[in-house]
């Protein structure tokens, strides 16, 4: 088995480091592109008329 030439070792290290740096840079750029949807402080009309307490009673669900 012949030894690996020095330039191939250096090239391998250079390429692997650049691939890692490119992956980190891509992650940062993709993370900065993301913009959350604007939150509207309006409640739908259907929810204003809903009474959750009257829908189901916890006592009905218990097995006591």
Order of alpha helices (4+ residues) and beta strands (2+ residues): alpha-alpha-alpha-alpha
